[in-house]
Amino acid sequence: MTLYGWTILIVSVGFTTGSLVWCLARVLRNHGKQDRLHGTSDLNVRDTDG
């Protein structure tokens, strides 16, 4: 493989791994803050047609 191929491979795998780590860190960091999480049953939907 050429140097260009290795560069593209390393950048793409690095970006994907970095995104995974970032997402997991956000989910695990908010583990104790469950008051910020809401389900669809918590939504206040009002009929505004009249």
Buried (B, 14 or more C-beta within 10 A) or exposed (E): EEEEEEEEEEEEEEEEEEEEEEEEEEEEEEEEEEEEEEEEEEEEEEEEEE
